[in-house]
């Protein structure tokens, strides 16, 4: 039975034109680093970081933020601590200007409140390529509640050791939350980043689309459709466990290593 619900953020709980937002983010970060430190390669470096983090199949011993700062340090010659201070200044002073690129999704706040009230562990399962301060701002832009008591986990670069579309990212989440993969439901808009890798690990999935998918066997629809679905008393039992498969083993072990490092930290 479903005990935890993992909610993707962008284009699930928050309407975000990804290409436009990414372009504006990189432009703003590049301009900030030029002015603050004289470094002119921030745009290229951040693209390398995105490729490295999202394409990594590492062991899970470093957080995503540690990996990002190490790459920037190699390009700039500055210490990770100095770079962390620069990024903190960027996310405090400049990042809020990107709020105009996105729009909240109607009903997202109410959905989270209902899931929590039903006794479910709720996870904001956004791709952890941004630090907590950035994710918190995006949650504010989405009109989501901020109380830490509501969430079992918010996946940020500060705490996670893997990123989408690595199935180990989802394994790290369920290990941190304390449920088995077949007790978790992932709700997301991306087949590549959300539905396929989560399903590969054994999670149930609900695909956020403009309308219900053509295949009747595929669970999905709009966020409003999901909100209506959970009104039924037996809705958790509608998501049946996936058959166990050998390919689930490696990402689960890797995710457990990341979760162990996170818990120890």
Phi and psi in degrees as a GROMACS rama.xvg file:
@    title "Ramachandran Plot"
@    xaxis  label "Phi"
@    yaxis  label "Psi"
@TYPE xy
-68.7975  126.415  UNK-2
-117.595  -18.9594  UNK-3
-135.979  140.166  UNK-4
-119.126  122.462  UNK-5
-101.143  120.534  UNK-6
-110.631  115.743  UNK-7
-62.519  155.853  UNK-8
-98.5301  -65.734  UNK-9
-68.1758  126.068  UNK-10
63.4083  20.3176  UNK-11
-124.668  -59.7798  UNK-12
-101.787  -11.8092  UNK-13
-144.057  123.759  UNK-14
-75.6487  118.751  UNK-15
-137.825  110.927  UNK-16
-70.1297  96.1928  UNK-17
-53.3998  -47.2506  UNK-18
-63.1303  -44.3669  UNK-19
-65.6255  -44.774  UNK-20
-63.0162  -45.1653  UNK-21
-60.7998  -42.2291  UNK-22
-63.6358  -43.3118  UNK-23
-68.0279  -38.6447  UNK-24
-61.9671  -49.5322  UNK-25
-64.7156  -40.0276  UNK-26
-61.8902  -45.5295  UNK-27
-65.9187  -42.0652  UNK-28
-65.9421  -41.7951  UNK-29
-61.7665  -45.7342  UNK-30
-63.5036  -39.7489  UNK-31
-63.1764  -46.6456  UNK-32
-67.7435  -34.8316  UNK-33
-59.7724  -44.8704  UNK-34
-76.2934  -39.5976  UNK-35
-81.339  -31.4564  UNK-36
-134.838  -6.22187  UNK-37
79.898  3.25224  UNK-38
-79.1668  125.332  UNK-39
-104.858  5.2761  UNK-40
-112.142  22.4794  UNK-41
-64.0073  -39.3783  UNK-42
-61.7733  -47.2039  UNK-43
-66.3788  -37.7174  UNK-44
-67.0532  -41.6515  UNK-45
-67.6802  -32.5817  UNK-46
-66.7204  -39.6305  UNK-47
-63.1418  -40.8008  UNK-48
-61.3574  -45.9527  UNK-49
-59.7175  -44.1594  UNK-50
-64.6707  -39.4931  UNK-51
-69.0324  -48.2589  UNK-52
-68.9885  -46.3983  UNK-53
-75.9828  -18.0297  UNK-54
-102.728  4.24232  UNK-55
-73.2658  143.37  UNK-56
-124.957  40.981  UNK-57
-71.1303  -177.583  UNK-58
-83.842  -14.8415  UNK-59
87.168  24.2637  UNK-60
-94.8059  -13.5899  UNK-61
-119.758  142.534  UNK-62
-69.9412  161.443  UNK-63
-59.9574  -37.5914  UNK-64
-65.0863  -41.2837  UNK-65
-60.4622  -40.1483  UNK-66
-65.7718  -41.5525  UNK-67
-62.5776  -46.9207  UNK-68
-65.0098  -34.9192  UNK-69
-65.0464  -40.2451  UNK-70
-66.5989  -44.5833  UNK-71
-63.1614  -39.3592  UNK-72
-62.5514  -39.2  UNK-73
-64.8797  -31.1517  UNK-74
-85.2859  -30.2704  UNK-75
-104.195  -22.1247  UNK-76
80.6475  1.27558  UNK-77
-90.6321  158.951  UNK-78
-74.9912  153.766  UNK-79
-55.953  -35.971  UNK-80
-65.0823  -42.8847  UNK-81
-65.1157  -39.6451  UNK-82
-67.6414  -37.6075  UNK-83
-60.2361  -38.8064  UNK-84
-66.5311  -38.8322  UNK-85
-65.0838  -43.6525  UNK-86
-65.0736  -37.932  UNK-87
-60.6927  -41.5028  UNK-88
-65.1442  -40.8463  UNK-89
-61.7121  -47.3784  UNK-90
-71.1133  -22.0127  UNK-91
-82.4425  -42.9621  UNK-92
-95.4378  -36.5919  UNK-93
-108.101  -43.8112  UNK-94
-54.8076  -36.1116  UNK-95
-58.3073  -21.6146  UNK-96
-68.8923  -14.2642  UNK-97
-82.8012  -1.53402  UNK-98
-59.2674  -29.5732  UNK-99
-68.1625  -11.8921  UNK-100
-79.4583  -15.9595  UNK-101
-124.129  167.194  UNK-102
-140.475  145.197  UNK-103
-70.4731  157.135  UNK-104
-99.7667  126.785  UNK-105
-58.4328  132.735  UNK-106
88.1907  -3.11877  UNK-107
-64.5827  -44.5678  UNK-108
-61.4126  -48.4197  UNK-109
-60.3002  -38.3958  UNK-110
-61.9419  -45.5019  UNK-111
-61.5625  -43.4184  UNK-112
-61.3554  -39.8037  UNK-113
-68.7612  -39.3917  UNK-114
-65.2106  -42.5074  UNK-115
-64.6944  -42.5474  UNK-116
-62.6398  -27.4664  UNK-117
-81.5008  1.20591  UNK-118
85.6548  15.0049  UNK-119
-89.3309  146.765  UNK-120
-77.4165  123.449  UNK-121
-108.117  128.888  UNK-122
-120.256  130.832  UNK-123
-85.3949  101.068  UNK-124
-100.437  62.8712  UNK-125
-88.3297  152.123  UNK-126
-59.758  119.415  UNK-127
-83.0746  62.8022  UNK-128
-107.961  5.99002  UNK-129
-125.949  149.67  UNK-130
-71.0016  170.025  UNK-131
-57.1093  -41.6306  UNK-132
-58.7208  -36.8831  UNK-133
-71.1747  -42.4073  UNK-134
-64.9551  -39.5681  UNK-135
-62.0678  -39.5811  UNK-136
-64.4461  -42.0824  UNK-137
-63.2604  -37.5184  UNK-138
-64.0177  -38.7141  UNK-139
-63.7281  -43.4962  UNK-140
-60.3841  -32.3978  UNK-141
-80.596  -7.31117  UNK-142
74.5344  26.2958  UNK-143
-89.2208  150.82  UNK-144
-65.5409  148.474  UNK-145
-106.199  -10.5413  UNK-146
-58.4862  127.845  UNK-147
-63.5849  -24.8897  UNK-148
-65.8782  -20.1325  UNK-149
-80.1426  -22.7357  UNK-150
-115.036  135.025  UNK-151
-73.2969  -29.3117  UNK-152
-167.46  142.136  UNK-153
-119.786  119.594  UNK-154
-83.5979  112.634  UNK-155
-127.405  167.408  UNK-156
-64.1779  -23.8352  UNK-157
-67.9825  -30.1986  UNK-158
-117.595  -19.8732  UNK-159
-96.001  151.357  UNK-160
-112.261  -2.65363  UNK-161
-138.27  168.542  UNK-162
-139.996  164.471  UNK-163
-66.2449  143.394  UNK-164
-98.5687  23.9082  UNK-165
-68.9711  126.054  UNK-166
-62.6109  -22.2244  UNK-167
-64.4775  -25.3447  UNK-168
-59.0633  -45.1514  UNK-169
-71.6567  -33.0747  UNK-170
-65.4654  -38.2125  UNK-171
-64.0099  -38.6862  UNK-172
-62.6477  -52.8765  UNK-173
-65.1998  -32.5172  UNK-174
-66.9268  -40.6939  UNK-175
-67.6462  -36.07  UNK-176
-80.3029  -27.641  UNK-177
91.6665  34.3129  UNK-178
-127.471  163.865  UNK-179
-84.1037  156.884  UNK-180
-53.9773  -37.9566  UNK-181
-78.2688  1.19323  UNK-182
-103.106  7.05495  UNK-183
-119.716  144.728  UNK-184
-121.697  124.209  UNK-185
-101.116  129.703  UNK-186
-115.835  117.188  UNK-187
-157.893  166.518  UNK-188
-97.3447  -20.3222  UNK-189
-99.5638  125.254  UNK-190
-64.4055  -42.7256  UNK-191
-70.3679  -45.3533  UNK-192
-88.7196  -28.573  UNK-193
-113.043  -67.6507  UNK-194
-66.7463  -49.7501  UNK-195
-67.8306  -52.5204  UNK-196
-66.3215  -35.0444  UNK-197
-65.7752  -42.6264  UNK-198
-64.48  -33.5891  UNK-199
-62.8392  -31.2129  UNK-200
-82.2258  -20.1816  UNK-201
114.767  4.836  UNK-202
-74.7956  150.524  UNK-203
-75.3945  154.917  UNK-204
-137.242  152.512  UNK-205
-133.766  116.619  UNK-206
-88.5186  116.797  UNK-207
-78.3138  117.47  UNK-208
-136.625  164.541  UNK-209
-59.9565  -25.9336  UNK-210
-150.415  170.484  UNK-211
-59.8036  137.891  UNK-212
-58.4259  153.206  UNK-213
-65.0882  -35.5221  UNK-214
-77.3475  117.724  UNK-215
-62.5766  -25.6227  UNK-216
-78.5462  -10.1126  UNK-217
-93.2382  120.688  UNK-218
-76.5887  123.771  UNK-219
177.045  173.15  UNK-220
155.308  -160.155  UNK-221
-80.6357  170.133  UNK-222
-62.913  -34.824  UNK-223
-64.4116  -36.5732  UNK-224
-62.3181  -41.7194  UNK-225
-66.366  -39.0089  UNK-226
-60.9805  -36.3808  UNK-227
-71.6639  -36.5189  UNK-228
-59.2183  -42.0353  UNK-229
-77.9594  1.3547  UNK-230
-74.2921  -21.1116  UNK-231
-75.1117  139.331  UNK-232
-61.7955  -32.2369  UNK-233
-100.525  18.1046  UNK-234
-61.944  -33.283  UNK-235
-64.5517  -30.0483  UNK-236
-79.0218  -9.14289  UNK-237
-74.8448  -17.6267  UNK-238
-99.6525  99.9259  UNK-239
-85.4393  145.257  UNK-240
-57.1976  143.232  UNK-241
-78.7225  151.996  UNK-242
-61.9194  140.675  UNK-243
-67.238  144.443  UNK-244
-143.405  148.435  UNK-245
-57.4725  -33.2676  UNK-246
-68.4726  -8.37066  UNK-247
-78.0718  -18.3107  UNK-248
-70.6017  -51.5047  UNK-249
-62.4215  -50.3626  UNK-250
-61.8079  -31.418  UNK-251
-68.9083  -41.0616  UNK-252
-64.0067  -42.7559  UNK-253
-64.4581  -42.5593  UNK-254
-63.0932  -36.2351  UNK-255
-64.389  -36.6564  UNK-256
-64.2801  -44.8439  UNK-257
-61.4256  -42.3511  UNK-258
-64.2574  -39.4063  UNK-259
-63.0197  -45.684  UNK-260
-61.3583  -40.4077  UNK-261
-64.9668  -43.1238  UNK-262
-66.89  -38.3949  UNK-263
-65.9807  -39.114  UNK-264
